[in-house]
Amino acid sequence: MSSVTYVLKGFINNSTFMDATPGAVSTIGELSTQSSTYSTTKANYFQESTAPDLTLVSFTSNDSSQGNVQVPQNLATQVLEIAAWVYAQTQAVPNPGEIAAATITSGLLAQFETSAQNFTCGTMISDGTYWVPEWVQWENTTDSTYGSISTGNTNIIKIWFVDGSFKTEYDGYQIVVIPPITPLNNFFTTSANVEALLDAVTYIDTINLIQGAKNGNPETVIVGETYDYVDPNNANNLLPTNWTLLIYGPAGNNIDAIQNALINYILANSSYTQAQWTNILPSLFKQTEFTLIPMWDQFAIPNRNQQSGIFSPLANASRALSMMTSVAQSYSAKQIASNTVVQTFPYANIPLVSCGSANNSGNNFQLEDVFPDLLSVPSTSTDFSKMSAGTQTFFLMINSMLIAAQSLTQYGNVPTGMSTLTRDGIFYLVSTLNNINYLMVCKSNFPLADVNAFGSDGVFVTTGSGSDGSGSGSDGTGSSVGSGVTNTLDPDHLGNGGVLSNGNLTLSSTSGTWHSAHALLGATAGSYYVEATINKIGAGVGLGLCNGVENMNGFVGNDASGILAYDEVSPSVASGIFTNGAFVTAGVVATSGHFPLVAGDTIGMAVNLTAQMVWFYNAQTGLWNNDVIANQNPVGNIGGISIQSLIEAGYQDIVYPAVSVMSTNDQISVNLGATTFVHTAPTGYASWADTSGQVVGG
């Protein structure tokens, strides 16, 4: 039986600490009204006999195979017993004062060693009298369903004691979408009908829809987004569409989570494909953004006791490219090399490195494409008024962002009108102007990985067996030769919500959105064969190929950096071979809708990197690329699907096998060749477990 992962996150209310003052919240032991909005699936658990003053409020109780579940009674009991033990130590008579966090964790292990392990805790916090840890985390070992020793499953339990910490650190969220019109398929009627339907929705209608969507659950924040509908028969005919989102949990209030929620909702509630929706709502499905990196770490005049430092205006071009490569991991190497620009900004004389996403509308990849009259002059200069009004607004927005991003941390207060985002481990401050998102890297991220210190040449070189730029560990990819490395799925290239098990060969999910993982070892040349077995399919799974810049927070093949053979059975039905946001049809017989999968199937992928071609084998049909062997056969390079653009969009032509899953009801295991294949590998194709000539990382 495949292992599952269970996650429980919650808060411990302690009635003895409740502050009866209206509007006041006790420092410890009391959940605030604001924090109570962080989940729509909260549940309360208490045990009168052993912990009469304590209540566990669960916010996340997630089984990787089932989704949201009730907290098992044994686990709820253990949580309350551990919380009671913590309070017993901190409220002992006489008052022990501050207790070290290490004392708490070692005491917990000694007290509960027969049923729990791997205790950690946060910083000790005081209300002026008593001390408690911000939070405690551990792993249950004995539960009959999830215990790590008793069942072999994985579990993570984390409870907070301090509302101030929970409020900023809880990372779960839920988003409820309220569309402008329903059913969504009406967007594919005539533009006149779409306009009439949009105009018919009144303010009162919208308020009633919002109240109904709340279902008695007050939201953390309500967000409105406007995206232009593009008339498919007249690209100049644009209709604004207003979408409302109820967000439960501040972690969901970021541009990536909002976009993913909208896209998933639309695809789940319509019968049209993502490619078709992209044509009529391009600003939603392909959002325009610029990544902005202030060179926070280089000073001409360093900080002094009585005077703030002044940044150096000199920007090494290689160092600027290194920064953008380190930060914008979803951007291709070509996109970064062609569109990275450095401009010294008047605020503290700081150089600002910028690059636009390849998805940007109108090919606006550089700031000058949007603001051709942008000047580097202070707002007090007489030349400032020579810029257009729109450019002046942008300039002032960037100035405000720089001031905030210099001191903002992940748990700090965000300026009004801005938001934050953590993407690929980078913490951003985000502002939106005229439907363009501007993502500024906060100073707290520095120093950046793989970027040399200011004063060196800044060349993006990583450790490896060579240093000559030949591709043996110094090619700008963070790669090194993979000889002797066991190839598995790479935990460092795993989408949020994805879970690896079975020695990092099996991918499952803790969420209801697409995410992916690619292999640890990639390759630049040779012919390889891999297989994947469908353990479960409740929504969608697939096997594919990607380069090192493919975003794992989605499905492989959503853009030009990947290709995926997949089957989606719920909530919409679609299957085939997918790349660059569309089904492959050229040179292949009807791949759209013709890659059926059921649990137990083993599918294959043959990749010829010399010929830059790929073939997918379907066990249900017995066909390569859904065509007869005379037309599609990796032996002899017959037919095949070109992966030239996929290779060129990545780092140094390195590609990786990858898998994708859509929901908690999906699971797929990859065989890179460490065990015998189910099907016969094509003649001349090695397994991807053969590390000769392969590279690590990406």
C-alpha positions as CSV (number, residue, x, y, z in Angstrom):
1,M,0.0,0.0,0.0
2,S,1.3,3.5,-0.9
3,S,2.1,5.8,2.0
4,V,0.1,8.9,2.7
5,T,1.0,12.2,4.4
6,Y,-1.2,13.7,7.0
7,V,-0.9,17.3,8.1
8,L,-2.6,18.9,11.2
9,K,-2.2,22.5,12.0
10,G,-4.1,24.3,14.7
11,F,-4.3,26.6,17.7
12,I,-4.7,25.9,21.4
13,N,-7.2,28.2,23.2
14,N,-6.7,28.3,27.0
15,S,-9.7,29.7,28.8
16,T,-7.6,30.8,31.8
17,F,-5.8,33.3,29.6
18,M,-8.8,34.8,27.8
19,D,-8.9,38.6,28.0
20,A,-12.5,39.7,28.7
21,T,-11.8,43.3,27.6
22,P,-13.9,44.0,24.4
23,G,-11.6,43.9,21.4
24,A,-8.5,42.8,23.4
25,V,-6.7,39.5,22.7
26,S,-4.4,37.8,25.3
27,T,-0.8,37.5,24.2
28,I,-0.9,33.7,24.8
29,G,-3.7,31.2,24.7
30,E,-6.4,33.2,22.9
31,L,-7.3,33.1,19.2
32,S,-8.2,36.4,17.7
33,T,-11.3,37.1,15.6
34,Q,-9.0,37.9,12.6
35,S,-7.1,34.6,12.9
36,S,-10.4,32.7,13.2
37,T,-11.1,33.6,9.5
38,Y,-8.2,31.6,8.2
39,S,-10.1,28.5,7.4
40,T,-13.7,27.4,6.5
41,T,-13.1,23.9,7.8
42,K,-12.2,24.7,11.4
43,A,-13.2,22.2,14.1
44,N,-13.0,22.3,17.9
45,Y,-11.7,19.5,20.0
46,F,-11.5,19.3,23.8
47,Q,-11.1,16.7,26.6
48,E,-12.8,17.6,29.8
49,S,-11.1,15.0,31.9
50,T,-7.4,15.8,31.2
51,A,-7.4,19.3,29.8
52,P,-10.6,21.1,30.9
53,D,-9.2,24.6,30.1
54,L,-7.9,23.8,26.6
55,T,-9.5,23.6,23.2
56,L,-7.8,22.5,20.0
57,V,-9.0,24.6,17.0
58,S,-7.9,22.7,13.9
59,F,-7.4,24.8,10.8
60,T,-5.7,22.2,8.5
61,S,-6.5,18.5,8.8
62,N,-5.4,17.0,5.4
63,D,-4.9,13.5,4.2
64,S,-2.8,13.4,1.0
65,S,-5.1,10.7,-0.4
66,Q,-8.5,12.0,0.8
67,G,-8.1,15.7,1.2
68,N,-9.7,17.4,4.2
69,V,-10.6,15.0,7.0
70,Q,-11.7,15.1,10.6
71,V,-8.9,15.0,13.1
72,P,-8.6,11.4,14.4
73,Q,-9.6,11.2,18.0
74,N,-6.2,9.7,19.0
75,L,-4.4,12.6,17.5
76,A,-6.7,15.2,19.0
77,T,-6.2,13.6,22.4
78,Q,-2.4,13.6,22.0
79,V,-2.4,17.3,20.9
80,L,-4.4,18.3,24.0
81,E,-2.2,16.2,26.3
82,I,1.0,17.8,24.9
83,A,-0.5,21.3,25.2
84,A,-1.5,20.6,28.8
85,W,2.0,19.4,29.5
86,V,3.5,22.6,28.0
87,Y,1.2,24.8,30.1
88,A,1.9,22.7,33.2
89,Q,5.6,23.5,32.9
90,T,5.1,27.2,32.3
91,Q,2.5,27.8,34.9
92,A,4.2,25.8,37.7
93,V,4.1,27.1,41.2
94,P,6.4,28.9,42.0
95,N,6.5,30.7,38.7
96,P,9.5,29.3,36.9
97,G,10.0,32.4,34.7
98,E,11.4,32.1,31.3
99,I,12.1,28.5,30.2
100,A,14.5,27.7,27.4
101,A,13.0,26.3,24.2
102,A,15.5,23.4,24.3
103,T,14.2,22.5,27.8
104,I,10.6,22.3,26.4
105,T,11.6,20.1,23.5
106,S,13.8,17.7,25.5
107,G,11.0,17.5,28.2
108,L,8.4,16.7,25.6
109,L,10.5,13.9,24.1
110,A,11.1,12.4,27.5
111,Q,7.4,12.6,28.4
112,F,5.9,11.4,25.1
113,E,8.7,9.2,23.7
114,T,6.4,6.2,23.3
115,S,4.0,8.0,21.0
116,A,5.8,11.0,19.4
117,Q,9.2,12.1,18.1
118,N,11.0,14.9,16.2
119,F,9.8,17.7,18.6
120,T,10.7,21.3,17.7
121,C,9.3,24.6,19.0
122,G,9.4,28.3,18.3
123,T,10.7,31.2,20.3
124,M,9.5,31.6,23.9
125,I,6.9,34.4,24.3
126,S,5.7,36.0,27.5
127,D,2.5,37.8,28.5
128,G,4.4,39.5,31.3
129,T,4.0,36.6,33.7
130,Y,4.1,33.3,32.0
131,W,6.2,32.0,29.1
132,V,5.1,29.6,26.3
133,P,6.7,28.6,22.9
134,E,5.1,30.3,19.9
135,W,4.4,26.8,18.5
136,V,5.3,23.2,19.0
137,Q,5.7,20.7,16.1
138,W,6.1,16.9,16.2
139,E,5.4,13.6,14.5
140,N,3.0,11.0,15.9
141,T,4.4,7.4,15.9
142,T,1.5,5.2,17.1
143,D,-1.8,6.4,15.6
144,S,-3.5,3.5,13.8
145,T,-4.1,5.6,10.7
146,Y,-1.2,7.9,10.4
147,G,1.4,6.9,13.0
148,S,4.9,7.0,11.3
149,I,6.1,3.8,13.1
150,S,2.8,1.9,13.4
151,T,1.7,2.5,9.7
152,G,4.8,3.8,7.8
153,N,2.8,6.9,6.9
154,T,4.1,10.4,7.3
155,N,2.5,13.0,9.6
156,I,3.2,16.6,10.7
157,I,1.5,18.1,13.6
158,K,2.0,21.8,14.5
159,I,0.0,23.8,17.1
160,W,0.4,27.4,18.0
161,F,0.0,29.0,21.5
162,V,0.5,32.6,20.5
163,D,-2.0,34.4,18.3
164,G,0.5,37.0,17.1
165,S,2.7,34.2,15.7
166,F,-0.2,32.2,14.3
167,K,-1.5,35.3,12.5
168,T,1.7,35.8,10.5
169,E,3.0,32.2,10.2
170,Y,0.0,30.1,9.3
171,D,0.4,29.2,5.7
172,G,-2.8,27.5,4.8
173,Y,-5.6,29.2,2.8
174,Q,-8.8,28.7,0.9
175,I,-10.1,30.8,-1.9
176,V,-13.7,31.0,-3.0
177,V,-14.3,32.5,-6.5
178,I,-17.4,34.5,-7.5
179,P,-17.5,34.8,-11.3
180,P,-19.0,37.8,-13.2
181,I,-21.6,35.6,-15.0
182,T,-22.7,32.0,-14.9
183,P,-22.6,29.5,-16.5
184,L,-19.1,30.2,-17.6
185,N,-19.7,28.6,-21.0
186,N,-21.7,31.8,-21.8
187,F,-18.3,33.5,-22.4
188,F,-18.1,31.5,-25.6
189,T,-21.4,32.8,-27.1
190,T,-21.4,36.1,-29.1
191,S,-19.6,39.1,-27.7
192,A,-23.0,41.0,-27.8
193,N,-24.5,38.3,-25.5
194,V,-21.5,38.4,-23.2
195,E,-21.8,42.2,-22.9
196,A,-25.5,41.9,-22.2
197,L,-25.0,39.3,-19.5
198,L,-22.2,41.4,-17.8
199,D,-24.4,44.5,-17.9
200,A,-27.3,42.7,-16.4
201,V,-25.5,42.0,-13.1
202,T,-26.4,44.7,-10.6
203,Y,-24.5,45.8,-7.5
204,I,-27.2,44.1,-5.3
205,D,-26.8,40.9,-7.3
206,T,-23.0,40.9,-6.6
207,I,-23.6,41.6,-2.8
208,N,-26.1,38.7,-2.7
209,L,-23.7,36.4,-4.5
210,I,-20.9,37.3,-2.0
211,Q,-23.1,36.7,1.0
212,G,-24.2,33.3,-0.4
213,A,-20.6,32.3,-1.1
214,K,-19.5,33.1,2.4
215,N,-21.9,30.5,3.8
216,G,-21.6,31.9,7.2
217,N,-17.8,32.0,7.2
218,P,-16.3,35.6,7.5
219,E,-13.5,36.0,5.1
220,T,-10.0,37.2,5.9
221,V,-9.9,39.5,2.9
222,I,-12.2,40.1,-0.1
223,V,-10.4,40.8,-3.4
224,G,-11.8,42.1,-6.7
225,E,-9.9,41.5,-10.0
226,T,-10.8,42.9,-13.4
227,Y,-9.7,41.2,-16.6
228,D,-10.6,42.2,-20.2
229,Y,-12.7,39.8,-22.3
230,V,-11.3,39.9,-25.8
231,D,-13.9,39.5,-28.6
232,P,-12.5,36.5,-30.7
233,N,-13.9,38.2,-33.8
234,N,-12.6,41.7,-33.0
235,A,-9.5,42.0,-30.9
236,N,-10.1,45.7,-30.3
237,N,-13.5,45.0,-28.7
238,L,-12.6,44.6,-25.0
239,L,-15.1,44.1,-22.2
240,P,-14.0,44.4,-18.5
241,T,-15.1,41.4,-16.4
242,N,-15.1,41.6,-12.6
243,W,-14.2,38.6,-10.5
244,T,-14.6,38.5,-6.7
245,L,-12.5,36.3,-4.4
246,L,-13.1,35.5,-0.8
247,I,-9.8,34.6,0.7
248,Y,-9.5,32.6,4.0
249,G,-6.0,33.0,5.3
250,P,-3.5,35.8,4.4
251,A,-1.2,33.3,2.7
252,G,-3.8,33.2,-0.2
253,N,-3.7,36.9,-0.8
254,N,-0.9,36.9,-3.4
255,I,-1.0,37.1,-7.2
256,D,0.1,33.5,-7.8
257,A,-2.5,32.0,-5.5
258,I,-5.3,34.2,-6.9
259,Q,-4.4,33.5,-10.5
260,N,-4.2,29.7,-9.8
261,A,-7.6,29.8,-8.0
262,L,-9.3,31.6,-10.8
263,I,-7.8,29.4,-13.5
264,N,-8.7,26.2,-11.6
265,Y,-12.2,27.4,-11.0
266,I,-12.7,28.4,-14.6
267,L,-11.4,25.1,-16.0
268,A,-13.4,23.1,-13.4
269,N,-16.7,24.9,-14.2
270,S,-16.6,25.0,-18.0
271,S,-16.2,22.6,-20.9
272,Y,-13.5,24.7,-22.7
273,T,-9.7,24.2,-22.6
274,Q,-7.1,26.4,-21.1
275,A,-5.9,27.4,-24.6
276,Q,-9.5,28.5,-25.5
277,W,-9.8,30.5,-22.4
278,T,-6.4,32.1,-22.9
279,N,-7.7,33.5,-26.2
280,I,-10.6,35.4,-24.6
281,L,-9.1,36.2,-21.1
282,P,-5.4,36.6,-22.0
283,S,-4.7,39.0,-19.1
284,L,-5.8,36.4,-16.6
285,F,-4.4,33.3,-18.1
286,K,-1.1,34.9,-19.2
287,Q,-0.5,37.7,-16.7
288,T,2.0,40.4,-17.5
289,E,4.7,40.9,-14.8
290,F,8.1,42.4,-14.2
291,T,10.7,41.1,-11.7
292,L,12.6,43.9,-10.0
293,I,15.8,43.3,-8.1
294,P,17.3,46.3,-6.2
295,M,21.0,45.7,-5.7
296,W,20.6,45.8,-2.0
297,D,24.1,44.5,-1.2
298,Q,26.4,47.0,-2.9
299,F,27.3,50.3,-1.3
300,A,29.5,53.1,-2.4
301,I,29.3,54.6,1.1
302,P,28.6,52.0,3.8
303,N,26.2,52.5,6.7
304,R,27.6,54.5,9.6
305,N,26.4,55.1,13.1
306,Q,25.0,58.5,12.4
307,Q,24.4,58.2,8.6
308,S,22.6,55.7,6.3
309,G,24.8,54.3,3.6
310,I,24.5,55.1,-0.1
311,F,24.2,52.4,-2.7
312,S,26.7,52.1,-5.5
313,P,25.3,53.1,-8.9
314,L,27.7,50.8,-10.7
315,A,26.2,47.6,-11.9
316,N,28.3,44.8,-13.3
317,A,26.3,43.3,-16.2
318,S,27.3,39.7,-15.4
319,R,26.3,40.2,-11.7
320,A,22.9,41.6,-12.8
321,L,22.3,38.6,-15.0
322,S,23.3,36.3,-12.1
323,M,20.8,38.0,-9.8
324,M,18.0,37.6,-12.3
325,T,18.9,34.0,-13.0
326,S,18.9,33.2,-9.2
327,V,15.6,34.9,-8.6
328,A,13.4,34.5,-11.7
329,Q,13.6,30.7,-11.8
330,S,10.6,30.4,-14.1
331,Y,12.1,32.7,-16.7
332,S,14.1,31.0,-19.5
333,A,17.8,31.7,-19.9
334,K,17.1,33.4,-23.2
335,Q,14.4,35.6,-21.8
336,I,16.8,36.8,-19.0
337,A,19.7,37.3,-21.4
338,S,17.7,39.3,-23.9
339,N,15.6,41.4,-21.6
340,T,17.4,42.1,-18.3
341,V,17.9,45.8,-17.9
342,V,19.7,47.9,-15.1
343,Q,18.6,51.4,-14.2
344,T,20.0,53.4,-11.3
345,F,17.0,54.8,-9.4
346,P,17.2,58.1,-7.5
347,Y,16.2,56.5,-4.2
348,A,19.5,56.1,-2.3
349,N,21.2,55.8,-5.7
350,I,20.3,52.1,-6.0
351,P,20.6,50.1,-9.3
352,L,17.4,48.3,-10.2
353,V,17.6,45.1,-12.2
354,S,14.5,44.3,-14.2
355,C,13.1,41.7,-16.6
356,G,9.7,40.9,-18.0
357,S,8.1,37.5,-18.2
358,A,7.8,35.7,-21.5
359,N,4.1,35.7,-21.0
360,N,3.8,39.5,-21.1
361,S,1.2,40.9,-23.5
362,G,2.3,43.0,-26.4
363,N,5.9,41.7,-26.2
364,N,6.5,44.1,-23.3
365,F,9.6,42.4,-21.9
366,Q,11.5,45.5,-20.8
367,L,10.4,48.5,-18.7
368,E,11.1,50.8,-21.6
369,D,8.5,49.0,-23.7
370,V,5.9,50.2,-21.2
371,F,7.5,53.4,-20.0
372,P,9.7,54.7,-22.9
373,D,9.9,58.2,-21.2
374,L,11.1,56.9,-17.8
375,L,13.9,59.1,-16.4
376,S,16.2,58.6,-13.4
377,V,15.6,61.9,-11.8
378,P,14.1,62.8,-8.3
379,S,10.5,63.9,-8.2
380,T,11.8,67.4,-7.1
381,S,13.6,67.8,-10.4
382,T,12.2,70.1,-13.1
383,D,12.7,67.2,-15.5
384,F,10.3,65.0,-13.6
385,S,7.3,66.8,-15.1
386,K,8.6,65.9,-18.6
387,M,7.6,62.3,-18.1
388,S,4.0,61.4,-18.9
389,A,1.4,61.2,-16.1
390,G,1.4,57.4,-16.3
391,T,5.2,57.2,-16.1
392,Q,5.2,59.6,-13.1
393,T,2.7,57.3,-11.3
394,F,4.9,54.3,-12.0
395,F,8.0,56.2,-10.8
396,L,6.3,57.1,-7.5
397,M,5.0,53.6,-7.0
398,I,8.5,52.2,-7.4
399,N,9.9,54.7,-5.0
400,S,7.3,53.7,-2.4
401,M,8.1,50.0,-3.0
402,L,11.8,50.6,-2.5
403,I,11.3,52.3,0.8
404,A,9.1,49.4,2.0
405,A,11.1,46.6,0.5
406,Q,14.3,47.7,2.2
407,S,13.0,46.8,5.7
408,L,10.0,44.5,5.0
409,T,10.2,40.9,6.3
410,Q,7.9,38.0,5.8
411,Y,6.0,38.8,9.0
412,G,6.0,42.6,8.7
413,N,3.2,45.0,7.9
414,V,2.5,45.4,4.2
415,P,1.8,49.0,2.9
416,T,-1.8,49.6,1.8
417,G,-2.3,48.8,-1.8
418,M,0.5,46.3,-2.0
419,S,0.8,42.6,-1.3
420,T,3.5,40.1,-0.8
421,L,4.4,36.8,-2.5
422,T,6.8,34.0,-1.9
423,R,7.8,32.3,-5.2
424,D,10.6,29.7,-5.5
425,G,11.8,30.7,-2.0
426,I,12.1,34.4,-2.8
427,F,10.0,37.0,-0.8
428,Y,8.6,39.8,-3.0
429,L,6.7,43.0,-2.4
430,V,4.1,43.3,-5.2
431,S,2.2,46.3,-6.7
432,T,-0.1,46.3,-9.7
433,L,-0.5,49.1,-12.1
434,N,-2.7,49.0,-15.2
435,N,-3.0,45.2,-15.0
436,I,0.8,44.7,-14.8
437,N,2.3,43.1,-11.7
438,Y,5.6,44.4,-10.4
439,L,7.5,42.0,-8.2
440,M,10.2,43.6,-6.1
441,V,12.7,41.4,-4.3
442,C,12.9,42.5,-0.6
443,K,16.3,43.1,1.0
444,S,15.6,40.3,3.5
445,N,16.4,37.8,0.7
446,F,20.0,38.9,0.5
447,P,22.6,37.5,-0.1
448,L,21.2,35.7,-3.1
449,A,22.2,32.2,-3.9
450,D,24.8,31.7,-6.6
451,V,25.6,35.5,-6.8
452,N,29.1,36.5,-6.0
453,A,29.7,39.3,-3.5
454,F,29.8,42.9,-4.7
455,G,33.3,43.7,-5.9
456,S,33.8,40.4,-7.7
457,D,33.0,39.8,-11.3
458,G,29.6,38.3,-10.3
459,V,29.8,35.5,-12.9
460,F,27.2,32.9,-12.1
461,V,29.5,29.9,-11.4
462,T,28.6,27.0,-9.2
463,T,30.7,24.2,-7.7
464,G,31.4,21.2,-9.9
465,S,34.1,19.2,-11.5
466,G,35.1,21.9,-14.0
467,S,35.4,25.7,-14.1
468,D,35.9,26.4,-17.7
469,G,32.3,27.0,-18.8
470,S,32.3,23.7,-20.6
471,G,29.1,22.5,-19.0
472,S,30.8,20.3,-16.4
473,G,29.5,22.1,-13.4
474,S,30.1,25.7,-14.4
475,D,27.4,26.3,-17.0
476,G,25.3,28.7,-15.1
477,T,22.7,26.1,-14.2
478,G,23.8,25.1,-10.8
479,S,24.7,21.7,-12.2
480,S,27.4,19.1,-11.7
481,V,28.2,15.9,-13.3
482,G,25.9,13.2,-12.0
483,S,28.1,10.1,-12.0
484,G,27.4,7.9,-9.0
485,V,24.2,9.8,-8.1
486,T,21.0,7.8,-7.7
487,N,18.3,9.3,-9.9
488,T,15.0,10.0,-8.2
489,L,12.5,12.8,-8.3
490,D,14.1,15.9,-6.9
491,P,12.7,17.3,-3.6
492,D,14.2,20.7,-4.5
493,H,12.1,20.8,-7.7
494,L,8.7,19.9,-6.2
495,G,5.6,22.0,-6.6
496,N,3.9,23.4,-3.5
497,G,1.5,20.8,-2.1
498,G,3.4,17.9,-3.7
499,V,4.6,15.0,-1.5
500,L,7.4,12.6,-2.5
501,S,7.5,9.1,-1.0
502,N,8.8,5.6,-1.9
503,G,12.4,6.8,-2.0
504,N,11.4,10.0,-3.8
505,L,10.0,8.0,-6.8
506,T,6.3,8.6,-6.0
507,L,4.4,11.9,-6.3
508,S,1.2,12.6,-4.5
509,S,-0.7,15.7,-3.5
510,T,-2.0,17.5,-0.4
511,S,-4.0,20.0,-2.4
512,G,-6.5,20.2,-5.2
513,T,-4.3,21.9,-7.8
514,W,-1.8,20.7,-10.4
515,H,1.8,20.4,-9.3
516,S,4.8,18.5,-10.6
517,A,8.3,17.2,-9.8
518,H,11.2,16.6,-12.1
519,A,14.1,14.2,-11.7
520,L,17.3,14.9,-9.9
521,L,19.4,14.0,-13.0
522,G,18.9,15.7,-16.3
523,A,20.7,15.1,-19.6
524,T,22.0,17.0,-22.6
525,A,22.6,14.2,-25.1
526,G,21.8,10.6,-25.7
527,S,18.6,8.5,-25.9
528,Y,16.7,7.5,-22.8
529,Y,13.6,5.6,-21.7
530,V,11.5,6.0,-18.5
531,E,8.2,4.6,-17.3
532,A,5.5,5.8,-14.8
533,T,2.8,3.7,-13.1
534,I,-0.5,5.3,-12.3
535,N,-1.2,4.3,-8.7
536,K,-4.4,6.4,-8.4
537,I,-6.3,8.7,-10.8
538,G,-9.1,10.7,-9.4
539,A,-8.6,13.9,-11.3
540,G,-5.5,13.9,-13.5
541,V,-1.9,12.5,-13.8
542,G,0.8,12.6,-16.4
543,L,4.4,11.8,-17.4
544,G,6.5,14.2,-19.3
545,L,9.7,16.1,-20.0
546,C,10.8,19.6,-18.9
547,N,13.8,21.9,-18.8
548,G,15.2,23.4,-15.6
549,V,13.0,26.6,-15.7
550,E,9.6,24.8,-15.9
551,N,7.5,25.9,-13.0
552,M,6.6,22.9,-10.8
553,N,3.6,24.8,-9.3
554,G,1.4,23.6,-12.1
555,F,1.4,20.9,-14.7
556,V,4.3,20.2,-17.0
557,G,3.5,21.4,-20.5
558,N,1.6,24.6,-19.5
559,D,4.3,26.6,-21.4
560,A,7.1,26.0,-23.8
561,S,9.4,24.6,-21.1
562,G,7.6,21.2,-20.8
563,I,5.6,18.5,-22.5
564,L,3.2,16.1,-20.8
565,A,1.2,13.0,-21.8
566,Y,-1.7,13.0,-19.4
567,D,-5.3,12.1,-18.7
568,E,-7.7,14.3,-16.8
569,V,-10.9,12.7,-15.7
570,S,-12.3,15.2,-13.2
571,P,-13.6,17.9,-12.9
572,S,-13.2,18.3,-16.7
573,V,-12.3,15.6,-19.1
574,A,-9.2,16.0,-21.3
575,S,-6.3,13.8,-22.3
576,G,-3.5,13.8,-24.8
577,I,0.0,15.2,-25.3
578,F,0.3,18.8,-24.1
579,T,2.9,21.4,-24.6
580,N,3.1,25.2,-24.6
581,G,-0.5,25.4,-23.3
582,A,-2.0,23.4,-26.2
583,F,-2.5,19.8,-27.4
584,V,0.0,18.5,-29.9
585,T,-1.6,17.7,-33.3
586,A,1.0,18.5,-36.0
587,G,2.6,15.2,-37.2
588,V,0.6,13.1,-34.7
589,V,-2.8,11.6,-35.2
590,A,-5.4,13.1,-33.0
591,T,-3.4,13.3,-29.7
592,S,-6.0,15.6,-28.3
593,G,-8.3,13.4,-26.2
594,H,-6.5,10.2,-26.9
595,F,-4.3,9.3,-24.0
596,P,-6.6,7.4,-21.7
597,L,-5.3,6.2,-18.3
598,V,-6.6,4.0,-15.5
599,A,-5.1,3.0,-12.1
600,G,-2.5,0.3,-12.6
601,D,-1.4,1.5,-16.1
602,T,2.3,1.9,-16.8
603,I,3.1,4.4,-19.5
604,G,6.5,5.0,-21.2
605,M,8.5,7.9,-22.6
606,A,11.4,7.6,-25.1
607,V,13.6,10.7,-25.5
608,N,16.2,11.2,-28.2
609,L,18.1,14.3,-27.3
610,T,20.3,14.2,-30.3
611,A,17.3,14.2,-32.6
612,Q,15.4,16.4,-30.2
613,M,12.3,14.2,-30.3
614,V,10.1,12.5,-27.8
615,W,7.6,9.6,-28.0
616,F,4.9,8.6,-25.4
617,Y,3.7,5.0,-25.1
618,N,0.1,4.4,-23.9
619,A,-0.7,1.0,-22.3
620,Q,-4.4,1.3,-23.1
621,T,-3.9,1.8,-26.8
622,G,-0.6,0.1,-27.3
623,L,0.5,3.0,-29.4
624,W,3.4,5.4,-29.5
625,N,2.1,9.0,-29.8
626,N,-1.3,7.6,-30.6
627,D,-0.3,6.3,-34.0
628,V,0.6,3.0,-35.6
629,I,4.2,1.8,-35.3
630,A,4.9,2.5,-39.0
631,N,4.4,6.2,-38.3
632,Q,5.5,6.6,-34.7
633,N,8.5,4.5,-33.4
634,P,11.4,5.7,-31.3
635,V,13.5,2.9,-32.9
636,G,14.8,4.5,-36.1
637,N,13.5,8.0,-35.0
638,I,10.2,7.5,-36.9
639,G,7.8,10.3,-36.4
640,G,8.3,11.8,-32.9
641,I,7.3,15.2,-31.4
642,S,9.9,17.9,-31.6
643,I,11.3,19.2,-28.3
644,Q,13.7,21.7,-29.8
645,S,11.9,24.7,-28.4
646,L,11.7,23.0,-25.0
647,I,15.4,22.4,-25.0
648,E,16.3,25.9,-26.2
649,A,14.1,27.6,-23.5
650,G,16.1,26.0,-20.7
651,Y,19.6,26.1,-19.2
652,Q,22.4,24.7,-21.4
653,D,20.1,22.3,-23.2
654,I,19.5,20.2,-20.0
655,V,16.1,18.4,-19.7
656,Y,14.6,16.2,-17.1
657,P,11.8,13.5,-16.9
658,A,8.9,14.8,-14.9
659,V,5.5,13.8,-13.5
660,S,2.4,15.8,-12.6
661,V,-0.7,15.2,-10.4
662,M,-3.8,17.2,-10.0
663,S,-5.5,16.3,-6.7
664,T,-5.3,14.4,-3.4
665,N,-6.9,11.5,-5.3
666,D,-3.9,11.1,-7.7
667,Q,-0.6,9.4,-7.3
668,I,2.1,8.4,-9.8
669,S,5.4,6.5,-9.5
670,V,8.3,6.9,-11.9
671,N,10.7,4.2,-12.8
672,L,13.9,5.8,-14.1
673,G,15.5,2.4,-14.6
674,A,16.6,1.4,-11.1
675,T,14.1,-1.6,-11.4
676,T,13.0,-3.7,-14.4
677,F,10.7,-1.9,-16.8
678,V,7.2,-3.2,-17.3
679,H,7.4,-2.7,-21.1
680,T,10.4,-3.4,-23.3
681,A,12.6,-0.4,-23.7
682,P,13.1,0.6,-27.3
683,T,16.4,-0.7,-28.8
684,G,19.2,1.9,-28.4
685,Y,17.5,3.7,-25.4
686,A,19.2,3.6,-22.0
687,S,17.5,4.1,-18.7
688,W,17.6,7.5,-17.1
689,A,19.2,5.8,-14.0
690,D,22.3,5.4,-16.1
691,T,24.1,8.6,-14.9
692,S,26.7,8.7,-17.6
693,G,26.8,12.1,-19.1
694,Q,23.9,13.4,-17.0
695,V,23.8,16.4,-14.7
696,V,22.4,17.2,-11.3
697,G,20.1,20.1,-10.4
698,G,18.4,22.6,-12.5
